[in-house]
Amino acid sequence: MHAIVLAGGQGKRMGNVDKALVRVGGVRLIDAVLRQLPGPEIVTVVSPSEILDLPEGIRQVSEKPAGGGPVAGIAAAFDATCRYTMVLTVDAPHAPALIAPLYRTLERAKDADVAVVESDDGQLQHLCQLWRTPALRKALDGVAATHGGARDVAARELIADVEMIKMPGTGEEKDYDTVEELSALGEVQVPEQDY
């Protein structure tokens, strides 16, 4: 499995900081996500940051130019060598716990291209999904053909024309967009540098 962790957002609602470097209970969000990954073959973090200091063996890429949005980030990180590709985001630090149930859900639905988490409120979590890798390649190619590339394409567009199966969320898919929301998880420390 290839795990793609999207960590390149501008963090506007957190005060224009690099969300990956925000600490909750002393732990950076990027580290909280990476530590919970259940041993994928490849891990790629999508971020333009030069100071992430990722563990050995973790790849880092960025769309060019940076700031192209999640689909551009997924396209920059894409790797065809694994059968499955998990898409996660750094501001949903507990989402790695959903990888195993997403895998089981996708395996039961033999005709599905992607398994996507659906929260209690009925919202699809477009950045918490497990793909069959060839289907993701086809979806990325389709988006590029329709929109002239992957830049500034909404994440929901990626699953618009594929066979999708929904998996009920557990709450672990929740993403935290503000310091106030994150404070529910522990003491928050925001990096000083601008992003």
C-alpha positions as CSV (number, residue, x, y, z in Angstrom):
1,M,0.0,0.0,0.0
2,H,1.1,3.6,-0.7
3,A,0.0,6.2,1.8
4,I,-0.2,9.7,0.6
5,V,-0.3,12.3,3.4
6,L,-1.4,15.7,2.2
7,A,0.4,18.3,4.3
8,G,0.7,21.3,2.0
9,G,-2.3,23.4,2.9
10,Q,-1.8,27.1,3.7
11,G,-3.4,26.7,7.2
12,K,-5.3,30.0,6.8
13,R,-7.8,29.2,9.6
14,M,-4.8,28.4,11.8
15,G,-3.2,31.8,11.2
16,N,-1.3,31.0,8.0
17,V,1.0,28.4,9.5
18,D,2.3,25.1,8.3
19,K,-0.3,22.7,9.7
20,A,2.1,19.8,9.7
21,L,4.3,21.6,12.3
22,V,1.5,22.5,14.7
23,R,1.9,20.5,17.9
24,V,-0.8,19.0,19.9
25,G,0.3,17.7,23.3
26,G,3.9,18.2,22.2
27,V,3.5,16.1,19.0
28,R,3.6,17.6,15.5
29,L,0.5,16.8,13.5
30,I,2.7,15.2,10.8
31,D,4.3,12.9,13.3
32,A,0.9,12.0,14.8
33,V,-0.3,10.8,11.4
34,L,3.0,9.0,10.4
35,R,3.2,7.1,13.7
36,Q,-0.2,5.6,13.3
37,L,0.3,4.3,9.7
38,P,0.1,0.5,9.8
39,G,3.2,-0.3,7.8
40,P,2.5,0.7,4.2
41,E,5.1,-0.1,1.6
42,I,5.5,3.5,0.6
43,V,4.7,6.7,2.4
44,T,4.8,10.1,0.6
45,V,4.2,13.4,2.3
46,V,3.0,16.2,0.1
47,S,4.4,19.5,1.3
48,P,6.6,22.3,0.0
49,S,8.1,22.8,3.5
50,E,11.8,22.6,3.8
51,I,11.8,22.0,7.5
52,L,9.6,19.0,8.0
53,D,12.5,16.8,9.0
54,L,10.7,13.5,8.2
55,P,11.8,10.1,9.3
56,E,14.1,8.1,7.1
57,G,12.4,6.3,4.3
58,I,9.5,8.8,4.0
59,R,9.3,10.5,0.6
60,Q,8.4,14.2,0.3
61,V,7.1,15.8,-2.8
62,S,5.2,19.0,-3.7
63,E,3.1,20.0,-6.7
64,K,4.8,22.6,-8.9
65,P,4.2,25.4,-8.2
66,A,3.1,24.7,-4.6
67,G,-0.5,25.6,-3.5
68,G,-2.2,23.7,-6.3
69,G,-4.7,21.9,-4.0
70,P,-5.2,18.3,-2.9
71,V,-5.7,16.7,-6.3
72,A,-2.5,18.3,-7.6
73,G,-0.8,17.0,-4.5
74,I,-2.1,13.5,-5.1
75,A,-1.0,13.6,-8.7
76,A,2.5,14.7,-7.6
77,A,2.7,11.9,-5.1
78,F,1.2,9.2,-7.3
79,D,3.1,5.9,-7.5
80,A,1.9,3.0,-9.6
81,T,3.9,0.3,-7.8
82,C,1.5,-0.5,-5.0
83,R,-1.9,-2.2,-5.5
84,Y,-3.7,0.3,-3.2
85,T,-3.3,4.0,-2.4
86,M,-4.5,5.6,0.8
87,V,-5.1,9.3,0.8
88,L,-5.0,11.1,4.1
89,T,-4.6,14.7,5.3
90,V,-2.3,16.0,8.1
91,D,-5.2,17.8,9.9
92,A,-7.1,14.5,10.5
93,P,-4.5,13.0,12.9
94,H,-6.6,9.9,13.8
95,A,-7.6,8.9,10.3
96,P,-4.9,6.3,9.9
97,A,-7.0,4.1,12.2
98,L,-9.5,3.8,9.3
99,I,-7.0,2.3,6.8
100,A,-7.8,-1.4,7.8
101,P,-11.6,-1.0,7.8
102,L,-11.4,0.9,4.4
103,Y,-9.3,-2.0,3.0
104,R,-11.9,-4.6,4.2
105,T,-14.7,-2.5,2.7
106,L,-13.0,-2.1,-0.6
107,E,-12.1,-5.8,-0.7
108,R,-15.8,-6.8,-0.2
109,A,-16.9,-4.6,-3.1
110,K,-15.0,-6.2,-5.9
111,D,-16.3,-3.7,-8.5
112,A,-15.5,-0.6,-6.5
113,D,-12.6,1.7,-7.4
114,V,-12.4,3.5,-4.1
115,A,-13.7,3.3,-0.6
116,V,-14.6,6.7,1.0
117,V,-15.4,7.5,4.6
118,E,-18.9,9.1,5.2
119,S,-19.2,11.0,8.4
120,D,-22.3,10.8,10.7
121,D,-23.6,14.0,9.1
122,G,-23.6,12.4,5.7
123,Q,-20.6,14.3,4.4
124,L,-18.1,12.4,2.3
125,Q,-14.6,12.8,3.5
126,H,-12.9,13.3,0.2
127,L,-9.4,13.2,1.8
128,C,-9.9,10.0,3.7
129,Q,-10.1,7.3,0.9
130,L,-8.5,4.1,-0.2
131,W,-8.1,3.5,-3.9
132,R,-7.2,0.6,-6.1
133,T,-4.2,2.3,-7.6
134,P,-5.0,1.7,-11.3
135,A,-8.4,3.3,-10.7
136,L,-6.7,6.3,-9.1
137,R,-4.4,6.7,-12.1
138,K,-7.5,6.6,-14.4
139,A,-9.3,9.2,-12.2
140,L,-6.3,11.5,-12.2
141,D,-6.0,11.2,-16.0
142,G,-9.7,12.0,-16.3
143,V,-9.5,15.1,-14.1
144,A,-6.4,16.3,-16.1
145,A,-8.3,15.8,-19.4
146,T,-11.4,17.6,-18.2
147,H,-9.7,20.5,-16.3
148,G,-6.5,20.8,-18.2
149,G,-4.5,19.5,-15.3
150,A,-4.9,18.7,-11.6
151,R,-4.2,22.2,-10.2
152,D,-7.1,23.9,-8.3
153,V,-9.4,21.0,-8.8
154,A,-11.8,20.2,-5.9
155,A,-11.1,16.8,-4.3
156,R,-14.7,15.7,-4.9
157,E,-14.0,15.9,-8.7
158,L,-11.6,12.9,-8.3
159,I,-14.4,10.6,-7.3
160,A,-17.1,12.0,-9.6
161,D,-16.9,9.3,-12.3
162,V,-15.7,6.2,-10.5
163,E,-17.3,3.3,-8.7
164,M,-17.3,4.3,-5.1
165,I,-18.3,2.5,-1.9
166,K,-19.0,4.5,1.2
167,M,-17.9,3.4,4.7
168,P,-19.5,4.8,7.8
169,G,-17.1,7.0,9.8
170,T,-16.1,6.5,13.4
171,G,-15.2,10.0,14.2
172,E,-11.6,9.3,13.6
173,E,-11.9,10.9,10.2
174,K,-12.5,14.3,11.7
175,D,-10.2,17.0,10.4
176,Y,-9.3,20.0,12.6
177,D,-9.2,23.3,10.8
178,T,-8.6,25.8,13.6
179,V,-6.5,26.0,16.8
180,E,-9.7,26.0,18.8
181,E,-10.9,22.7,17.3
182,L,-7.4,21.2,17.9
183,S,-7.4,22.2,21.5
184,A,-10.0,19.5,22.2
185,L,-7.2,17.0,21.6
186,G,-4.7,18.7,23.9
187,E,-2.5,21.8,24.4
188,V,-1.8,23.4,21.0
189,Q,1.5,25.0,20.0
190,V,1.5,26.9,16.7
191,P,4.9,27.5,14.9
192,E,6.0,31.0,14.7
193,Q,7.1,31.1,11.1
194,D,4.8,32.3,8.4
195,Y,3.8,29.8,5.8
